[in-house]
Each structure stands twice: as structure tokens, then as C-alpha cells.
Amino acid sequence: MVYRTITGNCNKYLAFAICAIWLRFFLSAFHSITYPPLVAGFSINALGSIGVAGLGLLLIPTAVFTLRKLFPYYLFFAAIAASGIVNFEISGTINVLVKWCYFLVLSGALFLSIRMQGHAETFKKLAVAFVMPVTLQVFSLLLGEVKATEADGSASYIGGYNHEAAFSMIVASFVFVIGLTQRGSINFRSTLFTLAVVLLMLVNYRTAMLAVLPIVAVFYYNLIEQRIKPSQKVSVMTLVTMVIIVSFMAVSILMRERFADIGTLISNLDLVLKAPIYFSEAEKDIMSSRVYIWSSYIDAFLKAELLNQVFGFGSGAWSDVFTLYAHNTFVSYLYEYGVLGLSLFMLLCFAVVFQTLTVIDSGLRKLLLLSFFGFLMMNMATMPLWNIEGLIFFSLIGALVFASGPKSRTRVSTSGFQKVMGINPAQERGI
């Protein structure tokens, strides 16, 4: 299916993105083989990511990497490098920067494809890369292959993949991709989207479910809105909104045991700043021990020297002190990259929001904004940006933001864009 897609009406940048994403999903499916170190401490999975990043740098025109919208990213990358140099954490820093390079080349490839063929056509073809992991998850459901790691006895269907956190980002990306395709462009589009949402619930990863709620609400709202007459819109859409709200409430009640800790945390936010030695056994269990973990990281940061508070302890330095990773991107960046790194990451987030607000298409603008807020919400309780799968999801949002023109400007025509980028349209049908 991938071969037929990339050899059809597919530009070479989209072909690269499809192959890169599919390769990651394929290698991760065989984690018992691809995760252990193979050459010079690198696993097959790591070598695959390095190869994709290197090939992308050669394939994508240099002009793409000079986009002004990328400037906040480069500032954050500089903070990561500075932290690594100050703390002599060279290997960990290179590892993180290679992951972000993967993000850049994938975003760049999708950006070029969206400018050439539009986001609807790009995402329609991109969906083929998700067929394999989604199929494996369906098989895991049919064959009863379950991963039960939660204390409350709940189970996760993850298609034989290693961890539900990374796999949840695969399915969340699939939800996003199907949601961005045009109506009528894919057979059974609504059915596929509903299937993707159900499969994400079966992954049973709370933060991912919360992250896609805005996408799900917007999709079904728009789906019904497109099918009604303008004269009936107000009354029908009011009813639809009520049904969506009631549906979400029903789902939350059915899964209340999985989300009960969130309410406990909201009513006790001061726990995050509480010293870990003062946590009771009951408090340590809140949010699957996440609050206790955050408190431990923040406590270590507050007790650090001024240099470490400014630049952090370096990429991957947490593994020398803690058993578990921080389960919170913001807390982790505070510990690893200090106040400087966290501030620049938050600047990056503000920049993405600002850039999204300039998108011309109002529907796309709302969807991107809600999706990004959902993604940030996910980063509050886990670390999707630590995994390549999370960076793939982020690159989908990033590419759309990069490719969408600001309100104050007219869109650049495809031929004009190709001329600026030095692209020969006649060569775009091949690979």
C-alpha cells in the first residue's frame, strides 16, 4: 500500500514523509529486536531515526530551514546545546538534537507537500503509513493480547508495541490525519475516524485521550453542520452541541476510575511544590505517582547550584539521579535545561499559538489551536516530545502552521512557490 501510494500522484517530499513515518512504526513494532543496542551503542531504531534525519537534510531545500517561523525552535535548540556543553552531557545532547532534527525534516517535507498539493491531499496519502500499526492493534483486540500495567487493573491494547505512551501518539496522529482529510476524499471517512477514536480509548492512556478531545468534538460538529440547511443550523447545532457534551460526560463517567486522580490533583495543586519527603503513601499514588515524581524533580532543581538552575543538568542527566523520567515535559525541561531552556520552550509554544492565529482558514485555525492546546495538555502529564512518535504528531501540527499563510498576505501560488524554492514541477511526479 505504501509503495503504490508513493509511486502514484505523490511528490517526492510527501513520499519521503510517508516512508519515514512508516519505517518508524515498522521498526517499533519489533521492539525486542530493534530496541537493544547494536552498533556503537545505537539500536536499529536509533540508526533508522538518524538515517531519516540525515536523508531529510540532503533532500529538503536549505531555504526551508531558514523560515522565520522556525526561529523560536532554533533558540530552544541553542538552550539544549548550551546545557549539554555546560554539563559535559555530550551524548545525551546529541541524542535529543537528532530527535529534533527528525522533527525538522519531517515538518519541512510535509510543509513542501502541503504547499504543492494542499493539506487535504497530503493527509489523505499520509494515512497509509498508519495502516500497519492500526491493523496490529485490531489484531491485538481480536486475539486478546493485552498489556495490563495499571494498578487499577485496566488493560491496554497496543498491538504488540513496547509502551502505551508511544503507541497512543501513533493512534492520536491517526485521528488527527483522518480529521484533516477532506469530506469525500476517503471512503468511509467518518467510520474510520470513529474507529480511530475507539482504538485510542482501547490504548487506555489518559493523557492521549484528553489531548484528542478537541479534535473529536470539532470533527463531529463540522460533520453534522455540513449536512444541515442554513435555516436549521441554529436549532440543530444547539442540540448537537448538547449531545456532544452529554456523550463526553457519559464517557467520563464510564471511565471515572481512570480519571478520578485528575480531580484529586486539581483540588490539591499545592502538592506539586510539596517536598517529596512529606508525601504520604496515599499522596504518592496520585496520578500513578506522577505528582510525587514531579515534586522530586522540582525539589532537586530548587536545591541545585545557580549554574544548574540557569542551564539545567543536561539532556538525559535525570537517569543518573532518578529511576523514572519526569512524566511532564515542562518539569523535565526545567531540570534538564534550567530556567533558560524552559523559558525558551514556553516562548516556542507562544510562537506556535501566535502563528496559528494568523492562519487564513478559520476552520483550520480553530482545529490547529485546539489540537495544539490538547497536545500541551498531554505534555503536562507525560512526555510525548521525548519519543519520535510524539514528534511525528507535533510535526503534523507544525507543518500545517508553517504552510498556512498569514491573514495579511495572499497565498503564494504553487508555480510561484516552486520557482522561489528552485523546484522543477516536471520532476515532482517521480521520487
TORKOL-4160 file (C-alpha; in steps of 0.2 Angstrom, whole numbers, padded with zeros to 4 digits, m for minus):
431
<pt num="1" X="0000" Y="0000" Z="0000"/>
<pt num="2" X="0014" Y="0012" Z="0004"/>
<pt num="3" X="0023" Y="0008" Z="m0012"/>
<pt num="4" X="0008" Y="0010" Z="m0023"/>
<pt num="5" X="0004" Y="0027" Z="m0014"/>
<pt num="6" X="0022" Y="0034" Z="m0016"/>
<pt num="7" X="0023" Y="0029" Z="m0034"/>
<pt num="8" X="0006" Y="0037" Z="m0039"/>
<pt num="9" X="0002" Y="0055" Z="m0039"/>
<pt num="10" X="0014" Y="0059" Z="m0025"/>
<pt num="11" X="0028" Y="0072" Z="m0024"/>
<pt num="12" X="0045" Y="0066" Z="m0018"/>
<pt num="13" X="0043" Y="0076" Z="m0001"/>
<pt num="14" X="0027" Y="0068" Z="0003"/>
<pt num="15" X="0034" Y="0051" Z="m0002"/>
<pt num="16" X="0049" Y="0054" Z="0010"/>
<pt num="17" X="0037" Y="0058" Z="0024"/>
<pt num="18" X="0026" Y="0043" Z="0021"/>
<pt num="19" X="0041" Y="0031" Z="0021"/>
<pt num="20" X="0049" Y="0040" Z="0036"/>
<pt num="21" X="0034" Y="0038" Z="0047"/>
<pt num="22" X="0030" Y="0020" Z="0041"/>
<pt num="23" X="0048" Y="0015" Z="0044"/>
<pt num="24" X="0047" Y="0021" Z="0062"/>
<pt num="25" X="0031" Y="0012" Z="0065"/>
<pt num="26" X="0038" Y="m0004" Z="0057"/>
<pt num="27" X="0054" Y="m0004" Z="0067"/>
<pt num="28" X="0045" Y="0000" Z="0084"/>
<pt num="29" X="0033" Y="m0015" Z="0081"/>
<pt num="30" X="0048" Y="m0027" Z="0083"/>
<pt num="31" X="0055" Y="m0018" Z="0098"/>
<pt num="32" X="0063" Y="m0034" Z="0105"/>
<pt num="33" X="0074" Y="m0034" Z="0090"/>
<pt num="34" X="0076" Y="m0015" Z="0086"/>
<pt num="35" X="0077" Y="m0008" Z="0104"/>
<pt num="36" X="0093" Y="m0016" Z="0111"/>
<pt num="37" X="0110" Y="m0008" Z="0106"/>
<pt num="38" X="0118" Y="m0015" Z="0090"/>
<pt num="39" X="0132" Y="m0004" Z="0084"/>
<pt num="40" X="0142" Y="0008" Z="0095"/>
<pt num="41" X="0128" Y="0009" Z="0107"/>
<pt num="42" X="0115" Y="0013" Z="0094"/>
<pt num="43" X="0100" Y="0002" Z="0092"/>
<pt num="44" X="0092" Y="m0002" Z="0075"/>
<pt num="45" X="0078" Y="0010" Z="0079"/>
<pt num="46" X="0090" Y="0024" Z="0083"/>
<pt num="47" X="0100" Y="0021" Z="0067"/>
<pt num="48" X="0084" Y="0022" Z="0057"/>
<pt num="49" X="0080" Y="0039" Z="0065"/>
<pt num="50" X="0097" Y="0045" Z="0062"/>
<pt num="51" X="0096" Y="0039" Z="0044"/>
<pt num="52" X="0079" Y="0048" Z="0041"/>
<pt num="53" X="0086" Y="0064" Z="0048"/>
<pt num="54" X="0102" Y="0063" Z="0038"/>
<pt num="55" X="0092" Y="0059" Z="0022"/>
<pt num="56" X="0080" Y="0073" Z="0025"/>
<pt num="57" X="0094" Y="0086" Z="0027"/>
<pt num="58" X="0100" Y="0081" Z="0010"/>
<pt num="59" X="0083" Y="0080" Z="0002"/>
<pt num="60" X="0074" Y="0096" Z="0008"/>
<pt num="61" X="0080" Y="0113" Z="0001"/>
<pt num="62" X="0090" Y="0123" Z="0013"/>
<pt num="63" X="0078" Y="0138" Z="0011"/>
<pt num="64" X="0065" Y="0128" Z="0021"/>
<pt num="65" X="0076" Y="0128" Z="0036"/>
<pt num="66" X="0078" Y="0147" Z="0035"/>
<pt num="67" X="0059" Y="0150" Z="0038"/>
<pt num="68" X="0056" Y="0164" Z="0051"/>
<pt num="69" X="0043" Y="0153" Z="0059"/>
<pt num="70" X="0057" Y="0141" Z="0064"/>
<pt num="71" X="0067" Y="0154" Z="0074"/>
<pt num="72" X="0059" Y="0150" Z="0091"/>
<pt num="73" X="0064" Y="0132" Z="0088"/>
<pt num="74" X="0082" Y="0136" Z="0085"/>
<pt num="75" X="0083" Y="0147" Z="0101"/>
<pt num="76" X="0077" Y="0132" Z="0111"/>
<pt num="77" X="0089" Y="0120" Z="0102"/>
<pt num="78" X="0103" Y="0133" Z="0107"/>
<pt num="79" X="0097" Y="0131" Z="0125"/>
<pt num="80" X="0098" Y="0112" Z="0124"/>
<pt num="81" X="0116" Y="0113" Z="0117"/>
<pt num="82" X="0121" Y="0126" Z="0130"/>
<pt num="83" X="0115" Y="0115" Z="0144"/>
<pt num="84" X="0125" Y="0100" Z="0136"/>
<pt num="85" X="0141" Y="0110" Z="0135"/>
<pt num="86" X="0140" Y="0117" Z="0152"/>
<pt num="87" X="0137" Y="0100" Z="0160"/>
<pt num="88" X="0148" Y="0090" Z="0148"/>
<pt num="89" X="0132" Y="0079" Z="0143"/>
<pt num="90" X="0138" Y="0077" Z="0125"/>
<pt num="91" X="0130" Y="0061" Z="0121"/>
<pt num="92" X="0113" Y="0065" Z="0128"/>
<pt num="93" X="0113" Y="0082" Z="0120"/>
<pt num="94" X="0117" Y="0074" Z="0103"/>
<pt num="95" X="0103" Y="0061" Z="0105"/>
<pt num="96" X="0090" Y="0075" Z="0109"/>
<pt num="97" X="0096" Y="0086" Z="0095"/>
<pt num="98" X="0095" Y="0072" Z="0082"/>
<pt num="99" X="0077" Y="0069" Z="0088"/>
<pt num="100" X="0073" Y="0087" Z="0085"/>
<pt num="101" X="0082" Y="0086" Z="0068"/>
<pt num="102" X="0070" Y="0072" Z="0064"/>
<pt num="103" X="0055" Y="0084" Z="0068"/>
<pt num="104" X="0063" Y="0097" Z="0057"/>
<pt num="105" X="0065" Y="0087" Z="0041"/>
<pt num="106" X="0048" Y="0079" Z="0043"/>
<pt num="107" X="0040" Y="0096" Z="0046"/>
<pt num="108" X="0049" Y="0103" Z="0031"/>
<pt num="109" X="0044" Y="0088" Z="0020"/>
<pt num="110" X="0026" Y="0090" Z="0024"/>
<pt num="111" X="0027" Y="0109" Z="0023"/>
<pt num="112" X="0033" Y="0107" Z="0005"/>
<pt num="113" X="0020" Y="0094" Z="0001"/>
<pt num="114" X="0006" Y="0105" Z="0008"/>
<pt num="115" X="0011" Y="0120" Z="m0002"/>
<pt num="116" X="0012" Y="0109" Z="m0018"/>
<pt num="117" X="m0004" Y="0098" Z="m0016"/>
<pt num="118" X="m0014" Y="0105" Z="m0001"/>
<pt num="119" X="m0016" Y="0098" Z="0016"/>
<pt num="120" X="m0031" Y="0088" Z="0012"/>
<pt num="121" X="m0022" Y="0078" Z="m0002"/>
<pt num="122" X="m0006" Y="0077" Z="0008"/>
<pt num="123" X="m0015" Y="0070" Z="0024"/>
<pt num="124" X="m0026" Y="0058" Z="0013"/>
<pt num="125" X="m0010" Y="0050" Z="0006"/>
<pt num="126" X="m0001" Y="0051" Z="0023"/>
<pt num="127" X="m0015" Y="0040" Z="0031"/>
<pt num="128" X="m0007" Y="0025" Z="0023"/>
<pt num="129" X="0008" Y="0025" Z="0034"/>
<pt num="130" X="m0004" Y="0021" Z="0049"/>
<pt num="131" X="m0012" Y="0006" Z="0042"/>
<pt num="132" X="0000" Y="m0006" Z="0049"/>
<pt num="133" X="0000" Y="m0001" Z="0067"/>
<pt num="134" X="m0019" Y="0001" Z="0067"/>
<pt num="135" X="m0021" Y="m0016" Z="0060"/>
<pt num="136" X="m0009" Y="m0023" Z="0073"/>
<pt num="137" X="m0020" Y="m0015" Z="0087"/>
<pt num="138" X="m0036" Y="m0023" Z="0079"/>
<pt num="139" X="m0027" Y="m0040" Z="0079"/>
<pt num="140" X="m0022" Y="m0037" Z="0097"/>
<pt num="141" X="m0040" Y="m0034" Z="0102"/>
<pt num="142" X="m0046" Y="m0049" Z="0092"/>
<pt num="143" X="m0033" Y="m0061" Z="0099"/>
<pt num="144" X="m0034" Y="m0054" Z="0117"/>
<pt num="145" X="m0016" Y="m0048" Z="0118"/>
<pt num="146" X="m0017" Y="m0036" Z="0132"/>
<pt num="147" X="m0004" Y="m0026" Z="0142"/>
<pt num="148" X="m0010" Y="m0023" Z="0160"/>
<pt num="149" X="0002" Y="m0011" Z="0169"/>
<pt num="150" X="m0010" Y="0000" Z="0178"/>
<pt num="151" X="m0014" Y="m0003" Z="0197"/>
<pt num="152" X="m0032" Y="m0001" Z="0194"/>
<pt num="153" X="m0032" Y="m0017" Z="0183"/>
<pt num="154" X="m0036" Y="m0008" Z="0167"/>
<pt num="155" X="m0029" Y="m0015" Z="0151"/>
<pt num="156" X="m0021" Y="m0008" Z="0136"/>
<pt num="157" X="m0022" Y="m0014" Z="0118"/>
<pt num="158" X="m0006" Y="m0008" Z="0109"/>
<pt num="159" X="m0004" Y="m0021" Z="0095"/>
<pt num="160" X="0012" Y="m0029" Z="0102"/>
<pt num="161" X="0021" Y="m0012" Z="0103"/>
<pt num="162" X="0033" Y="m0009" Z="0118"/>
<pt num="163" X="0024" Y="0005" Z="0128"/>
<pt num="164" X="0006" Y="0013" Z="0128"/>
<pt num="165" X="0013" Y="0031" Z="0129"/>
<pt num="166" X="0022" Y="0030" Z="0112"/>
<pt num="167" X="0008" Y="0019" Z="0104"/>
<pt num="168" X="m0005" Y="0032" Z="0110"/>
<pt num="169" X="0004" Y="0045" Z="0100"/>
<pt num="170" X="0003" Y="0034" Z="0084"/>
<pt num="171" X="m0016" Y="0032" Z="0086"/>
<pt num="172" X="m0018" Y="0051" Z="0091"/>
<pt num="173" X="m0009" Y="0056" Z="0075"/>
<pt num="174" X="m0020" Y="0044" Z="0065"/>
<pt num="175" X="m0035" Y="0053" Z="0072"/>
<pt num="176" X="m0028" Y="0070" Z="0068"/>
<pt num="177" X="m0023" Y="0064" Z="0050"/>
<pt num="178" X="m0041" Y="0057" Z="0046"/>
<pt num="179" X="m0048" Y="0073" Z="0054"/>
<pt num="180" X="m0039" Y="0084" Z="0042"/>
<pt num="181" X="m0044" Y="0075" Z="0026"/>
<pt num="182" X="m0057" Y="0082" Z="0015"/>
<pt num="183" X="m0075" Y="0076" Z="0015"/>
<pt num="184" X="m0077" Y="0063" Z="0002"/>
<pt num="185" X="m0058" Y="0061" Z="m0001"/>
<pt num="186" X="m0058" Y="0044" Z="0008"/>
<pt num="187" X="m0071" Y="0030" Z="0008"/>
<pt num="188" X="m0079" Y="0028" Z="0025"/>
<pt num="189" X="m0070" Y="0043" Z="0032"/>
<pt num="190" X="m0082" Y="0046" Z="0047"/>
<pt num="191" X="m0082" Y="0027" Z="0051"/>
<pt num="192" X="m0063" Y="0027" Z="0050"/>
<pt num="193" X="m0062" Y="0042" Z="0062"/>
<pt num="194" X="m0074" Y="0034" Z="0074"/>
<pt num="195" X="m0064" Y="0018" Z="0073"/>
<pt num="196" X="m0048" Y="0028" Z="0077"/>
<pt num="197" X="m0056" Y="0036" Z="0092"/>
<pt num="198" X="m0062" Y="0019" Z="0099"/>
<pt num="199" X="m0045" Y="0012" Z="0096"/>
<pt num="200" X="m0037" Y="0027" Z="0106"/>
<pt num="201" X="m0049" Y="0023" Z="0120"/>
<pt num="202" X="m0043" Y="0005" Z="0120"/>
<pt num="203" X="m0025" Y="0011" Z="0121"/>
<pt num="204" X="m0031" Y="0017" Z="0138"/>
<pt num="205" X="m0018" Y="0031" Z="0140"/>
<pt num="206" X="m0027" Y="0045" Z="0149"/>
<pt num="207" X="m0017" Y="0060" Z="0143"/>
<pt num="208" X="m0019" Y="0055" Z="0125"/>
<pt num="209" X="m0037" Y="0053" Z="0126"/>
<pt num="210" X="m0038" Y="0071" Z="0134"/>
<pt num="211" X="m0027" Y="0078" Z="0120"/>
<pt num="212" X="m0038" Y="0072" Z="0106"/>
<pt num="213" X="m0055" Y="0078" Z="0114"/>
<pt num="214" X="m0054" Y="0095" Z="0105"/>
<pt num="215" X="m0051" Y="0086" Z="0088"/>
<pt num="216" X="m0065" Y="0074" Z="0091"/>
<pt num="217" X="m0078" Y="0087" Z="0096"/>
<pt num="218" X="m0073" Y="0098" Z="0081"/>
<pt num="219" X="m0074" Y="0084" Z="0068"/>
<pt num="220" X="m0092" Y="0078" Z="0073"/>
<pt num="221" X="m0098" Y="0096" Z="0075"/>
<pt num="222" X="m0092" Y="0100" Z="0057"/>
<pt num="223" X="m0098" Y="0083" Z="0050"/>
<pt num="224" X="m0116" Y="0087" Z="0056"/>
<pt num="225" X="m0115" Y="0106" Z="0052"/>
<pt num="226" X="m0111" Y="0102" Z="0033"/>
<pt num="227" X="m0127" Y="0091" Z="0032"/>
<pt num="228" X="m0140" Y="0103" Z="0038"/>
<pt num="229" X="m0148" Y="0118" Z="0029"/>
<pt num="230" X="m0144" Y="0136" Z="0034"/>
<pt num="231" X="m0161" Y="0139" Z="0041"/>
<pt num="232" X="m0160" Y="0124" Z="0053"/>
<pt num="233" X="m0142" Y="0127" Z="0058"/>
<pt num="234" X="m0145" Y="0137" Z="0075"/>
<pt num="235" X="m0158" Y="0124" Z="0082"/>
<pt num="236" X="m0149" Y="0108" Z="0076"/>
<pt num="237" X="m0132" Y="0114" Z="0081"/>
<pt num="238" X="m0138" Y="0118" Z="0098"/>
<pt num="239" X="m0145" Y="0101" Z="0100"/>
<pt num="240" X="m0129" Y="0093" Z="0093"/>
<pt num="241" X="m0118" Y="0103" Z="0105"/>
<pt num="242" X="m0128" Y="0097" Z="0119"/>
<pt num="243" X="m0127" Y="0079" Z="0113"/>
<pt num="244" X="m0108" Y="0080" Z="0111"/>
<pt num="245" X="m0107" Y="0087" Z="0129"/>
<pt num="246" X="m0118" Y="0073" Z="0136"/>
<pt num="247" X="m0108" Y="0060" Z="0126"/>
<pt num="248" X="m0092" Y="0066" Z="0134"/>
<pt num="249" X="m0099" Y="0066" Z="0151"/>
<pt num="250" X="m0106" Y="0049" Z="0149"/>
<pt num="251" X="m0088" Y="0043" Z="0143"/>
<pt num="252" X="m0080" Y="0051" Z="0158"/>
<pt num="253" X="m0092" Y="0043" Z="0170"/>
<pt num="254" X="m0089" Y="0026" Z="0162"/>
<pt num="255" X="m0070" Y="0029" Z="0164"/>
<pt num="256" X="m0071" Y="0039" Z="0180"/>
<pt num="257" X="m0059" Y="0027" Z="0189"/>
<pt num="258" X="m0046" Y="0031" Z="0176"/>
<pt num="259" X="m0049" Y="0050" Z="0178"/>
<pt num="260" X="m0053" Y="0051" Z="0197"/>
<pt num="261" X="m0035" Y="0056" Z="0201"/>
<pt num="262" X="m0036" Y="0072" Z="0189"/>
<pt num="263" X="m0049" Y="0079" Z="0200"/>
<pt num="264" X="m0039" Y="0075" Z="0216"/>
<pt num="265" X="m0024" Y="0084" Z="0208"/>
<pt num="266" X="m0034" Y="0099" Z="0203"/>
<pt num="267" X="m0041" Y="0101" Z="0221"/>
<pt num="268" X="m0023" Y="0099" Z="0228"/>
<pt num="269" X="m0012" Y="0108" Z="0216"/>
<pt num="270" X="0000" Y="0113" Z="0231"/>
<pt num="271" X="0006" Y="0095" Z="0231"/>
<pt num="272" X="0017" Y="0099" Z="0216"/>
<pt num="273" X="0028" Y="0111" Z="0226"/>
<pt num="274" X="0027" Y="0100" Z="0242"/>
<pt num="275" X="0044" Y="0092" Z="0247"/>
<pt num="276" X="0044" Y="0073" Z="0242"/>
<pt num="277" X="0049" Y="0068" Z="0260"/>
<pt num="278" X="0032" Y="0074" Z="0266"/>
<pt num="279" X="0021" Y="0064" Z="0254"/>
<pt num="280" X="0010" Y="0051" Z="0262"/>
<pt num="281" X="0008" Y="0034" Z="0254"/>
<pt num="282" X="m0009" Y="0039" Z="0248"/>
<pt num="283" X="m0002" Y="0055" Z="0240"/>
<pt num="284" X="0012" Y="0046" Z="0232"/>
<pt num="285" X="m0001" Y="0036" Z="0222"/>
<pt num="286" X="m0010" Y="0051" Z="0215"/>
<pt num="287" X="m0009" Y="0051" Z="0195"/>
<pt num="288" X="0000" Y="0034" Z="0195"/>
<pt num="289" X="0014" Y="0043" Z="0206"/>
<pt num="290" X="0016" Y="0057" Z="0194"/>
<pt num="291" X="0014" Y="0071" Z="0207"/>
<pt num="292" X="0027" Y="0063" Z="0218"/>
<pt num="293" X="0039" Y="0061" Z="0203"/>
<pt num="294" X="0036" Y="0080" Z="0198"/>
<pt num="295" X="0039" Y="0085" Z="0216"/>
<pt num="296" X="0055" Y="0075" Z="0217"/>
<pt num="297" X="0062" Y="0084" Z="0201"/>
<pt num="298" X="0057" Y="0101" Z="0207"/>
<pt num="299" X="0064" Y="0098" Z="0224"/>
<pt num="300" X="0081" Y="0093" Z="0216"/>
<pt num="301" X="0081" Y="0108" Z="0205"/>
<pt num="302" X="0077" Y="0120" Z="0219"/>
<pt num="303" X="0092" Y="0113" Z="0229"/>
<pt num="304" X="0104" Y="0114" Z="0214"/>
<pt num="305" X="0118" Y="0127" Z="0212"/>
<pt num="306" X="0114" Y="0143" Z="0202"/>
<pt num="307" X="0123" Y="0137" Z="0186"/>
<pt num="308" X="0112" Y="0122" Z="0186"/>
<pt num="309" X="0096" Y="0132" Z="0189"/>
<pt num="310" X="0100" Y="0143" Z="0174"/>
<pt num="311" X="0106" Y="0129" Z="0162"/>
<pt num="312" X="0099" Y="0114" Z="0170"/>
<pt num="313" X="0109" Y="0097" Z="0172"/>
<pt num="314" X="0109" Y="0092" Z="0154"/>
<pt num="315" X="0100" Y="0081" Z="0142"/>
<pt num="316" X="0097" Y="0063" Z="0150"/>
<pt num="317" X="0105" Y="0068" Z="0166"/>
<pt num="318" X="0090" Y="0063" Z="0176"/>
<pt num="319" X="0094" Y="0045" Z="0173"/>
<pt num="320" X="0109" Y="0047" Z="0185"/>
<pt num="321" X="0098" Y="0053" Z="0199"/>
<pt num="322" X="0080" Y="0046" Z="0196"/>
<pt num="323" X="0073" Y="0029" Z="0192"/>
<pt num="324" X="0059" Y="0036" Z="0182"/>
<pt num="325" X="0058" Y="0050" Z="0169"/>
<pt num="326" X="0048" Y="0066" Z="0174"/>
<pt num="327" X="0031" Y="0062" Z="0166"/>
<pt num="328" X="0030" Y="0080" Z="0162"/>
<pt num="329" X="0038" Y="0089" Z="0148"/>
<pt num="330" X="0039" Y="0106" Z="0157"/>
<pt num="331" X="0046" Y="0099" Z="0174"/>
<pt num="332" X="0058" Y="0088" Z="0164"/>
<pt num="333" X="0064" Y="0103" Z="0154"/>
<pt num="334" X="0066" Y="0114" Z="0170"/>
<pt num="335" X="0078" Y="0100" Z="0177"/>
<pt num="336" X="0087" Y="0096" Z="0161"/>
<pt num="337" X="0089" Y="0114" Z="0153"/>
<pt num="338" X="0085" Y="0125" Z="0168"/>
<pt num="339" X="0076" Y="0141" Z="0168"/>
<pt num="340" X="0084" Y="0147" Z="0151"/>
<pt num="341" X="0078" Y="0131" Z="0142"/>
<pt num="342" X="0061" Y="0131" Z="0150"/>
<pt num="343" X="0058" Y="0149" Z="0146"/>
<pt num="344" X="0063" Y="0147" Z="0128"/>
<pt num="345" X="0052" Y="0131" Z="0126"/>
<pt num="346" X="0037" Y="0141" Z="0133"/>
<pt num="347" X="0042" Y="0155" Z="0120"/>
<pt num="348" X="0041" Y="0142" Z="0107"/>
<pt num="349" X="0024" Y="0137" Z="0112"/>
<pt num="350" X="0018" Y="0155" Z="0112"/>
<pt num="351" X="0025" Y="0157" Z="0095"/>
<pt num="352" X="0016" Y="0142" Z="0089"/>
<pt num="353" X="m0001" Y="0149" Z="0096"/>
<pt num="354" X="0003" Y="0166" Z="0088"/>
<pt num="355" X="0007" Y="0159" Z="0071"/>
<pt num="356" X="m0008" Y="0148" Z="0072"/>
<pt num="357" X="m0019" Y="0163" Z="0075"/>
<pt num="358" X="m0013" Y="0171" Z="0058"/>
<pt num="359" X="m0020" Y="0156" Z="0048"/>
<pt num="360" X="m0032" Y="0162" Z="0035"/>
<pt num="361" X="m0044" Y="0147" Z="0035"/>
<pt num="362" X="m0055" Y="0149" Z="0051"/>
<pt num="363" X="m0060" Y="0131" Z="0052"/>
<pt num="364" X="m0042" Y="0125" Z="0051"/>
<pt num="365" X="m0036" Y="0139" Z="0063"/>
<pt num="366" X="m0048" Y="0133" Z="0076"/>
<pt num="367" X="m0044" Y="0115" Z="0074"/>
<pt num="368" X="m0025" Y="0118" Z="0075"/>
<pt num="369" X="m0027" Y="0129" Z="0090"/>
<pt num="370" X="m0037" Y="0116" Z="0099"/>
<pt num="371" X="m0026" Y="0102" Z="0094"/>
<pt num="372" X="m0010" Y="0111" Z="0100"/>
<pt num="373" X="m0019" Y="0115" Z="0117"/>
<pt num="374" X="m0023" Y="0097" Z="0118"/>
<pt num="375" X="m0005" Y="0092" Z="0114"/>
<pt num="376" X="0001" Y="0104" Z="0128"/>
<pt num="377" X="m0011" Y="0096" Z="0140"/>
<pt num="378" X="m0004" Y="0080" Z="0136"/>
<pt num="379" X="0014" Y="0087" Z="0140"/>
<pt num="380" X="0008" Y="0091" Z="0157"/>
<pt num="381" X="0006" Y="0073" Z="0162"/>
<pt num="382" X="0018" Y="0063" Z="0151"/>
<pt num="383" X="0032" Y="0067" Z="0138"/>
<pt num="384" X="0027" Y="0064" Z="0120"/>
<pt num="385" X="0041" Y="0075" Z="0114"/>
<pt num="386" X="0053" Y="0063" Z="0121"/>
<pt num="387" X="0048" Y="0050" Z="0109"/>
<pt num="388" X="0049" Y="0051" Z="0090"/>
<pt num="389" X="0031" Y="0046" Z="0089"/>
<pt num="390" X="0026" Y="0062" Z="0099"/>
<pt num="391" X="0037" Y="0072" Z="0087"/>
<pt num="392" X="0028" Y="0065" Z="0072"/>
<pt num="393" X="0012" Y="0071" Z="0079"/>
<pt num="394" X="0020" Y="0088" Z="0083"/>
<pt num="395" X="0027" Y="0089" Z="0065"/>
<pt num="396" X="0009" Y="0087" Z="0058"/>
<pt num="397" X="0004" Y="0102" Z="0068"/>
<pt num="398" X="0020" Y="0112" Z="0064"/>
<pt num="399" X="0019" Y="0108" Z="0045"/>
<pt num="400" X="0001" Y="0115" Z="0044"/>
<pt num="401" X="0006" Y="0130" Z="0054"/>
<pt num="402" X="0022" Y="0133" Z="0043"/>
<pt num="403" X="0012" Y="0131" Z="0027"/>
<pt num="404" X="m0003" Y="0141" Z="0031"/>
<pt num="405" X="m0001" Y="0159" Z="0025"/>
<pt num="406" X="m0005" Y="0174" Z="0037"/>
<pt num="407" X="m0021" Y="0184" Z="0036"/>
<pt num="408" X="m0012" Y="0199" Z="0030"/>
<pt num="409" X="m0005" Y="0191" Z="0015"/>
<pt num="410" X="m0011" Y="0182" Z="m0001"/>
<pt num="411" X="m0007" Y="0164" Z="m0003"/>
<pt num="412" X="0008" Y="0161" Z="m0014"/>
<pt num="413" X="0003" Y="0151" Z="m0030"/>
<pt num="414" X="0010" Y="0134" Z="m0032"/>
<pt num="415" X="0020" Y="0139" Z="m0048"/>
<pt num="416" X="0027" Y="0154" Z="m0039"/>
<pt num="417" X="0032" Y="0144" Z="m0023"/>
<pt num="418" X="0041" Y="0131" Z="m0034"/>
<pt num="419" X="0050" Y="0145" Z="m0043"/>
<pt num="420" X="0056" Y="0153" Z="m0026"/>
<pt num="421" X="0061" Y="0136" Z="m0020"/>
<pt num="422" X="0070" Y="0131" Z="m0036"/>
<pt num="423" X="0059" Y="0116" Z="m0039"/>
<pt num="424" X="0055" Y="0109" Z="m0056"/>
<pt num="425" X="0037" Y="0105" Z="m0057"/>
<pt num="426" X="0040" Y="0092" Z="m0071"/>
<pt num="427" X="0051" Y="0082" Z="m0058"/>
<pt num="428" X="0038" Y="0082" Z="m0044"/>
<pt num="429" X="0029" Y="0066" Z="m0050"/>
<pt num="430" X="0043" Y="0055" Z="m0048"/>
<pt num="431" X="0053" Y="0050" Z="m0032"/>
